[in-house]
Amino acid sequence: MSRIELEEEISEDEYKNLLKNADPHMATVHKTRYEIPYNGKCFEVDVYPFEKDRAVMEIELGSEREEFEVPPFIKIIKEVTEDEAFSNKSIAKKLKSDPDSQIIPR
């Protein structure tokens, strides 16, 4: 499975400028990203402050056919690559509309 991501490093000034034009129906999504190297791959684990027992993990691969092994100390609960509810945009909307609700679906 794959998902196209556009990533670009920006300066603090660019970030502040973008915030001025941010969609008022979305909250800023804060998370802590951990990089876990394992078997020659880098797994990125995002931990959100509003989640006590869940995180989102991703791995960047060269192709969908590229093989990898999930570290044995990681428990995969659900594959969410194609689940839009786990996108930053969906999480930002839900945080804005109901910050006390269950943000990441079970």
The 8 nearest C-alpha neighbors of each residue, nearest first, counted from 0:
[[1, 63, 80, 2, 81, 64, 62, 78],
 [0, 2, 80, 63, 3, 81, 62, 60],
 [1, 3, 4, 80, 0, 81, 5, 59],
 [2, 4, 1, 5, 6, 80, 0, 59],
 [5, 3, 6, 2, 1, 7, 59, 86],
 [4, 6, 7, 3, 2, 8, 87, 9],
 [7, 5, 4, 8, 9, 3, 59, 2],
 [6, 8, 9, 5, 4, 10, 14, 13],
 [7, 9, 6, 10, 14, 13, 11, 5],
 [10, 8, 13, 7, 14, 11, 12, 6],
 [9, 11, 13, 12, 14, 8, 15, 16],
 [10, 12, 14, 13, 15, 9, 16, 8],
 [11, 13, 15, 10, 14, 16, 9, 17],
 [12, 14, 16, 10, 11, 15, 9, 17],
 [15, 13, 11, 17, 12, 16, 18, 10],
 [16, 14, 18, 12, 17, 13, 11, 19],
 [15, 17, 13, 19, 18, 14, 12, 20],
 [16, 18, 14, 20, 19, 15, 21, 13],
 [19, 17, 21, 15, 20, 16, 14, 22],
 [18, 20, 16, 17, 21, 15, 14, 22],
 [21, 19, 18, 17, 22, 16, 23, 15],
 [22, 20, 18, 19, 23, 17, 25, 24],
 [21, 23, 24, 25, 20, 26, 18, 19],
 [24, 22, 25, 21, 26, 95, 20, 92],
 [25, 23, 22, 92, 95, 26, 96, 91],
 [26, 24, 92, 91, 95, 23, 22, 27],
 [27, 25, 91, 95, 94, 28, 92, 24],
 [26, 28, 91, 29, 25, 94, 95, 18],
 [27, 29, 91, 26, 30, 87, 90, 94],
 [30, 28, 27, 47, 31, 48, 46, 49],
 [31, 29, 47, 46, 45, 32, 48, 28],
 [30, 32, 46, 45, 47, 33, 29, 44],
 [33, 31, 45, 44, 30, 46, 43, 34],
 [32, 34, 44, 43, 35, 45, 31, 46],
 [35, 33, 43, 42, 41, 44, 36, 32],
 [34, 36, 42, 41, 43, 37, 33, 44],
 [35, 37, 41, 40, 42, 34, 39, 38],
 [36, 38, 40, 39, 35, 41, 70, 42],
 [39, 37, 40, 36, 68, 67, 70, 41],
 [38, 40, 37, 36, 41, 67, 68, 42],
 [41, 39, 37, 38, 36, 42, 67, 58],
 [42, 40, 36, 35, 34, 58, 37, 43],
 [41, 43, 58, 35, 34, 57, 36, 44],
 [44, 42, 34, 57, 56, 33, 58, 35],
 [45, 43, 56, 33, 32, 55, 34, 42],
 [44, 46, 32, 55, 54, 31, 30, 56],
 [47, 45, 54, 31, 30, 32, 44, 48],
 [46, 48, 30, 49, 50, 45, 29, 31],
 [49, 47, 50, 30, 46, 29, 51, 31],
 [48, 50, 47, 51, 102, 101, 99, 46],
 [51, 49, 47, 48, 53, 52, 54, 46],
 [50, 52, 53, 49, 48, 47, 54, 46],
 [53, 51, 50, 54, 46, 49, 47, 48],
 [54, 52, 50, 51, 55, 46, 103, 47],
 [55, 53, 46, 45, 44, 56, 47, 52],
 [54, 56, 45, 44, 57, 46, 53, 43],
 [57, 55, 44, 43, 45, 54, 42, 58],
 [58, 56, 43, 42, 44, 59, 55, 45],
 [57, 59, 42, 43, 60, 41, 56, 40],
 [58, 60, 57, 61, 41, 42, 40, 43],
 [61, 59, 62, 58, 65, 63, 40, 66],
 [60, 62, 65, 59, 63, 64, 66, 58],
 [63, 61, 64, 65, 60, 1, 59, 66],
 [62, 64, 65, 0, 1, 60, 61, 66],
 [65, 63, 62, 66, 61, 60, 0, 67],
 [66, 64, 62, 63, 60, 61, 67, 59],
 [65, 67, 64, 68, 63, 60, 62, 61],
 [68, 66, 69, 65, 40, 38, 60, 39],
 [67, 69, 70, 66, 38, 37, 71, 40],
 [68, 70, 71, 67, 73, 37, 72, 42],
 [69, 71, 72, 73, 68, 37, 38, 74],
 [72, 70, 73, 69, 74, 68, 75, 37],
 [71, 73, 70, 74, 69, 75, 37, 35],
 [74, 72, 71, 70, 75, 69, 56, 76],
 [75, 73, 76, 72, 71, 70, 69, 77],
 [74, 76, 77, 73, 78, 69, 56, 55],
 [77, 75, 74, 78, 53, 105, 79, 73],
 [76, 78, 75, 79, 105, 74, 80, 55],
 [77, 79, 80, 76, 75, 81, 82, 0],
 [80, 78, 82, 81, 77, 85, 83, 84],
 [81, 79, 82, 78, 0, 1, 2, 83],
 [80, 82, 79, 83, 2, 0, 1, 78],
 [83, 81, 79, 84, 80, 85, 86, 78],
 [82, 84, 86, 85, 81, 89, 79, 80],
 [85, 83, 82, 89, 86, 90, 104, 103],
 [86, 84, 83, 82, 90, 87, 89, 103],
 [87, 85, 83, 89, 88, 84, 90, 82],
 [86, 88, 90, 89, 91, 85, 28, 84],
 [87, 89, 91, 86, 90, 92, 25, 85],
 [90, 88, 92, 86, 91, 84, 87, 93],
 [89, 91, 87, 93, 88, 92, 94, 86],
 [92, 90, 26, 25, 88, 94, 89, 93],
 [93, 91, 25, 89, 95, 90, 94, 24],
 [92, 94, 90, 96, 95, 91, 97, 89],
 [95, 93, 98, 91, 97, 92, 96, 26],
 [96, 94, 26, 92, 25, 93, 97, 98],
 [95, 97, 93, 94, 92, 98, 24, 25],
 [98, 96, 94, 99, 100, 93, 95, 102],
 [99, 97, 94, 100, 95, 96, 93, 102],
 [100, 98, 97, 101, 94, 102, 49, 96],
 [101, 99, 97, 98, 102, 94, 93, 103],
 [100, 102, 103, 104, 99, 98, 50, 49],
 [103, 101, 100, 104, 90, 93, 94, 49],
 [102, 104, 101, 105, 85, 90, 84, 50],
 [105, 103, 102, 101, 84, 85, 90, 53],
 [104, 103, 101, 77, 76, 102, 53, 84]]
